[in-house]
Amino acid sequence: MLQSLLARLITRGRLTVATPFGTASAGTPGDEHPAARLDVALRIRDARTAMKIATNPDLYFGEAYMDGTLVVERGSFADMMELLGYNIHLLGENPNPRLGRILSSAVGLVSGRNGLKKARENVAHHYDLSGELYRTFLDGDMQYSCAYLRHPDDDIEAAQLAKKQHIAAKLLLEPGQRVLDIGCGWGGLALFIAKVADVRVTGITLSKEQLAVARRRAKEEGLDDRVDFQLVDYRVLDGEFDRVVSIGMFEHVGLPNYAAYFGAIRRLLAPKGVALVHSIGKMYGPAPTSTWILKYIFPGGYAPALSEVMPAVERNALWVNDVEILRLHYAETLRLWRERFDARWPELSRSYDERFKRMWDFYLVGSEISFRYFGFMVFQMQLAKSVDAAPMTRDYLHEAESALRQVGGASAAVAAE
């Protein structure tokens, strides 16, 4: 059975799998693609692990790697994932759209019931890990979302600065405006916006660790009179804002809460207000979140298809002024994070064990492969309540972005220590 599966799956590159039941291999290394040149061997150490992977690979493949019962004996773990991702992509078998909708609805409605208490617990699971961990692989500004690579050889610092400039340009910022940052993380974007546009920003988060860092940074930068960070859920926040921005937070809202989320944006926006939502999505239609990701990394997380998002936007009578799809930007962001994480592991190993490292490797590499081969992308959606809240053409975006680049990265970036 294993030999038959590998023969069908691996047509480029070579994969050898050793199990207690025997060894199987398939494929021949070629040179038409970097992944096709890979020659990888892995071993499944015991029969129980092999049977578990066979019955539920979505969960147990990752668990086996974490536990050390699945080991890569030739090549690296990243090589193995690249080889598998590339060959699965070549099969061209996207999820069945109808089945995807059914599974997405069933799993999304169960895992996405992120009420006020559950949402706080889910955030704490991932974002209240030590700041030391995130500082090792993120940029100096602690941006934990898709970067924007204007050039293929951009490093993470340049790419995250470009992301903030791109977002600030889309927000059409003017001095004196009131800006709300939903899911403000460690405060980097809020502080950047306050600096480059002379606006007042309210940043909200459900992470106590992130809140403490963000408040400290605002005080150190002398911006605590214009940037206010709060521990509050967007659903209970009051006020009116000229601009609303939400970066990398919508993935944690949960499918049942989309109407409430966009309803809150409409409620909080001033009549001529503009909002910008930046989120991971899927290009091939609704599909459930990986059970391994839900268990170990992002409980309650869900990356939607645009077909699931638009109905909630429409029901809340919001104009969709602009949608931009960032395709390979997150794959490259994850690659840069992974390289930094690996380089700094000797420092982290004083606080975390090897199982944690393998879990984080699986998360970073698996996510990168999803963006390279499995239809994951990032969308940026500009929204408004009024038909004339934004210019009729996109010329303003390029002009504003160019002006922000002239400010200079050194004066615009806010470093996190």
Beta strands, then each sheet from edge to edge (+ up, - down):
strand 1: 14-19
strand 2: 22-26
strand 3: 39-44
strand 4: 70-74
strand 5: 178-182
strand 6: 200-205
strand 7: 227-231
strand 8: 241-247
strand 9: 269-282
strand 10: 319-326
strand 11: 376-384
sheet 1: 2+ 1- 3- 4+
sheet 2: 7+ 6+ 5+ 8+ 9+ 11- 10+
end
